[in-house]
Amino acid sequence: MVHTLQQSASLQHRQISKSAATLKLRFFIITLLSIAYFTLPWLLRSEWFNLIVKVRMAITEGDSGTLLLASGFSSIFLTLQHIILYLVLMLGAKLLGLSGRVSALLQGGAFIAITLLAQAIHHLPFEAFTASMALCVLFFISESPDAKHYLVKNCLIAVQVLFAFQWLNIMPALSLYGFGRGDVSVSIKLTSEYLNSTSLLNMMGGFFFFPLMVASILTYVFFQIHHKNMEILKQNHQQEQTLRDIRASAMENRIYQEINALAHDLKTPLVTIRGLNSLLALSKDTAKIEQYTDRIEGATHKMSEMISSFLYGSSRQMLDPAELIQYIQAQIPHEDEHLEVNILIDDSLPKILINKVRVVRALINLVENAIVVNSNDEIKQIDIHAFRSDEWVMITVSDNGIGIPEEQLDDIWVIGHSSNNTTGMGLPFAKQIIEENNGVILLESKVDVGTTVYVKFPIETGGNGK
C-alpha cells in the first residue's frame, strides 16, 4: 500500500510539473507573438509606402493591373497583422481558462482595443467594421479550445476568413455599408473610379471573398467530421477494452466454476479414504486391512491425477474413450423425466492421449449446452456417440433443440455470445481445451431440427502421460 501511495504521489508530481511546463511554454509563445505584433509595423513600413506608390503609379500610368496588385498587397498586410493578434488572444484565453461566449466577447473586445492601440502608435490603416465582421464569423466556425490541435485548426480557418474579408474593403459597391473606410482602401477605390475600374475591383473582391469563405466553412466542417470520427474511434476503442475486460472476467468466472467442479469431484475419493480409514481402525483382519490400504492408495492416486491434470495443462494421460464417456455420464441429471440420453460407444476403441480432467470438463460443457437449449419436442433427446473415424477417435453430442441460425454460426465461438441467456462461455471454453489437447471441434446445426457437435482426437499408438 505504501508503494502504491508513493506511485500515486509521483504521478501527481509529474502531472503538476508537466502542467507548469505547458503554462510556461504558452506564456513564452504569447510574449513572442505580442512582440512580433508590435514589431511588424516597423518591418512593413516601407512596404506600406511602396503600396501607396503603386496606387499613384496606377493613376499616372492608367494601369488597372497595378491597382489590383496594390489591393492584393493591402489585404495580405492587414491579414498578417490580424492573424498574429488572433493567435495571441486564443492562447491568452486558453491560458486563463476562458471558453464559450464570454471568451469570444472578451477576445473580440481585446482585438479591437489592441488594434486601435497599434494604429495610434504606428499610424497604421485599420478597418474596424471589417475586422468585427470577420470575428463574428470566426465565432461560429472556430474549434473549441478543448479540441485536439485547436490552435492550428483555428489558425488555418482564421487566415481564410480574415483574408476573405479584407477583399471587401476594396470593393466600391460596399462602401455604403461601412466597408473600406481606411485611408488605403479609400485611396484604392477613388483611383478605381478615376480609371473606370470599379466593376473590375468589385469582381475581384467577390472572386476572392466567396471562394475563401466557402473554403473556410468546408475546412471547419472537415475538422468537425474528423473530430467526430476520432470520438467514435475512441468510443469504439473504449468499448473494445470494456468487452475484453468483460471476457477476461467471464473467463475468470469460468475458471472459478471449474475449480468448484474439481472440488466436487475430489469429494468422492476423499469420502472413500475417510470411510476406509475408519474401517481400518476397527478391522482386525489382516487380509481386509491390505484390501483397504490398496483402495486408499487407488483413491489417493486418483486425487493426485485429478489435481495434476487441472493444475498442469500440459499433463497428458492415455485414456480409453469409454472411460471418458463414463465420467461424462456421471454428470448427467438422469432424474429429469423430460430428458432422454442415449450413449453409444463402439467396441475396441483405441486410446487417446489427453488431459483427462480438462477434456472431461470441456465435453461436460457441450452436454450441458445440449441439455439447456430450448426444444420444440416434449422430450429432450441427447445422443452421445464415440466411434473411430480413420486415424481419429470421434465423439459426437447431438440434440433435438431449436438449432442455431446459419448467420450466427460464426459467432458461437466468441466469448459472451449466447442465445440461451447463459454466460456464453461453454463453447469457447470447450474449443480452447480441445484444441490444447490436439483435438478438433466442429458444429453443425439446423433450425428446428437440432445441433450436433463433433469432437475428434488423434489416435495414439503409445506413450505415457505425465
Protein Blocks (a to p, Z undefined) as FASTA:
>chain_A
ZZmmmmmmmmmmmmmmmmmmmmmmmmmmmmmmmmmmmmmmmmmmmmmmmmmmmmmmmmmn
opaklmmmmmmmmmmmmmmmmmmmmmmmmmmmmmnopghjllmmmmmmmmmmmmmmmmmm
nopacdfklmmmmmmmmmmmcccfkbghklmmmmmmmmmmmmmmmmmmmmmklmmnopak
afklmmmmmmmmmnopmmmmmmmmmmmmmmmmmmmmmmmmmmmmmmmmmmmmmmmmmmmm
mmmmmmmmmmmmmmmmmmmmmmmmmmmmmmmmmmmmmmmmmpcbfklmmmmmmmmmmmmm
mmmmmmmmmmmmmbccdddfklmmmmmmmmpcfklmkbccdddddehiacddddfklmmm
mmmmmmmmmmmpccfbfbdcdddddddehjaccdddddfbebjafklmmmmmpghiaceh
pnolmmmmmmmmmmmnopacdddddehkbccddddddddfbdcdZZ
